[in-house]
Amino acid sequence: MRTVKSLFDGMRAGDSTKVRNAFALGAVMMSVPKDPTDSLAVKKSSIDGFVKAVGTPHPDRWDEQIYNVDISCDLPMAIVWAPYKFYLGDKFSHCGVNVFTLIRMSNGWKITSVTDTRRKEGCLASAN
């Protein structure tokens, strides 16, 4: 969980180095957003692009709040299921679920993939 927490701390701080350090080389990032026609499509994006976006100055803090986290582990692999709410500054943007796959490497736990869903409605009540 420390690696996932570090990722979100890095996002809030706009710290691209902290975010990059959470990921293994070759990590994959995917999103499953619902589009206006009510269909689903998997969108793959670059970890490099994400890291660059985090480190590029933006007017509002990126605050992704996770809750009701479920972790399953079979060394050296772990899965983290984490519902979230995403805020731009104090303004709610969207919610969904993150699913992280992590591998325990010689330099600690690293995220090898993250897949998320995104929506603006039907968000669970947060413990935060």
C-alpha positions as semicolon CSV with decimal commas, in nm:
position;residue;x (nm);y (nm);z (nm)
1;M;0,000;0,000;0,000
2;R;0,297;0,229;0,060
3;T;0,372;0,240;-0,316
4;V;0,013;0,333;-0,406
5;K;0,006;0,599;-0,134
6;S;0,335;0,740;-0,266
7;L;0,186;0,763;-0,616
8;F;-0,110;0,968;-0,491
9;D;0,110;1,185;-0,266
10;G;0,325;1,257;-0,573
11;M;0,016;1,351;-0,776
12;R;-0,106;1,591;-0,507
13;A;0,241;1,750;-0,483
14;G;0,296;1,764;-0,862
15;D;0,613;1,560;-0,800
16;S;0,687;1,366;-1,120
17;T;0,991;1,192;-0,966
18;K;0,783;1,047;-0,683
19;V;0,518;0,933;-0,932
20;R;0,776;0,777;-1,168
21;N;0,936;0,587;-0,877
22;A;0,605;0,412;-0,803
23;F;0,610;0,236;-1,141
24;A;0,818;-0,052;-1,276
25;L;0,982;-0,012;-1,615
26;G;0,736;-0,110;-1,884
27;A;0,432;-0,048;-1,664
28;V;0,096;-0,020;-1,839
29;M;-0,184;0,229;-1,773
30;M;-0,538;0,171;-1,903
31;S;-0,873;0,337;-1,853
32;V;-1,222;0,209;-1,919
33;P;-1,433;0,526;-1,950
34;K;-1,800;0,523;-2,041
35;D;-1,862;0,737;-2,348
36;P;-2,175;0,939;-2,433
37;T;-2,315;0,655;-2,648
38;D;-2,311;0,432;-2,338
39;S;-2,044;0,203;-2,479
40;L;-1,712;0,108;-2,324
41;A;-1,366;0,125;-2,474
42;V;-1,029;0,045;-2,321
43;K;-0,789;0,336;-2,361
44;K;-0,421;0,268;-2,310
45;S;-0,198;0,560;-2,215
46;S;0,167;0,613;-2,155
47;I;0,321;0,616;-1,809
48;D;0,567;0,871;-1,951
49;G;0,279;1,097;-2,057
50;F;0,115;1,064;-1,716
51;V;0,440;1,142;-1,532
52;K;0,498;1,446;-1,754
53;A;0,141;1,570;-1,695
54;V;0,181;1,536;-1,317
55;G;0,505;1,735;-1,324
56;T;0,373;2,008;-1,555
57;P;0,243;2,301;-1,351
58;H;-0,138;2,308;-1,342
59;P;-0,367;2,552;-1,161
60;D;-0,546;2,299;-0,942
61;R;-0,407;2,025;-0,719
62;W;-0,483;1,671;-0,843
63;D;-0,632;1,497;-0,542
64;E;-0,729;1,134;-0,592
65;Q;-0,886;0,998;-0,274
66;I;-0,911;0,622;-0,237
67;Y;-1,122;0,432;0,016
68;N;-1,253;0,083;0,096
69;V;-0,924;-0,057;-0,034
70;D;-0,894;-0,433;-0,082
71;I;-0,550;-0,594;-0,114
72;S;-0,476;-0,950;-0,223
73;C;-0,120;-1,079;-0,212
74;D;0,070;-1,389;-0,318
75;L;0,437;-1,297;-0,291
76;P;0,584;-1,150;-0,502
77;M;0,258;-1,019;-0,655
78;A;-0,024;-0,806;-0,515
79;I;-0,349;-0,663;-0,645
80;V;-0,498;-0,345;-0,498
81;W;-0,867;-0,269;-0,566
82;A;-0,936;0,092;-0,469
83;P;-1,253;0,291;-0,533
84;Y;-1,168;0,660;-0,570
85;K;-1,296;1,012;-0,605
86;F;-1,087;1,260;-0,804
87;Y;-1,085;1,631;-0,727
88;L;-0,932;1,922;-0,915
89;G;-0,856;2,147;-0,621
90;D;-1,175;2,136;-0,413
91;K;-1,400;2,058;-0,711
92;F;-1,521;1,700;-0,768
93;S;-1,423;1,578;-1,116
94;H;-1,503;1,206;-1,138
95;C;-1,494;0,874;-0,958
96;G;-1,436;0,508;-1,032
97;V;-1,220;0,217;-0,929
98;N;-0,844;0,169;-0,967
99;V;-0,700;-0,180;-0,997
100;F;-0,325;-0,190;-0,941
101;T;-0,101;-0,489;-1,005
102;L;0,225;-0,467;-0,811
103;I;0,536;-0,684;-0,814
104;R;0,786;-0,700;-0,528
105;M;1,125;-0,624;-0,683
106;S;1,471;-0,590;-0,534
107;N;1,406;-0,216;-0,485
108;G;1,058;-0,261;-0,332
109;W;0,700;-0,291;-0,456
110;K;0,643;-0,139;-0,800
111;I;0,323;-0,088;-0,997
112;T;0,329;-0,291;-1,318
113;S;-0,021;-0,197;-1,431
114;V;-0,310;0,023;-1,335
115;T;-0,656;0,009;-1,488
116;D;-0,932;0,248;-1,388
117;T;-1,296;0,315;-1,456
118;R;-1,425;0,673;-1,476
119;R;-1,768;0,824;-1,429
120;K;-1,930;1,133;-1,280
121;E;-2,233;0,967;-1,123
122;G;-2,300;0,668;-0,899
123;C;-2,002;0,729;-0,675
124;L;-1,992;0,544;-0,344
125;A;-1,979;0,739;-0,021
126;S;-1,618;0,796;0,075
127;A;-1,473;0,733;0,417
128;N;-1,262;1,048;0,366
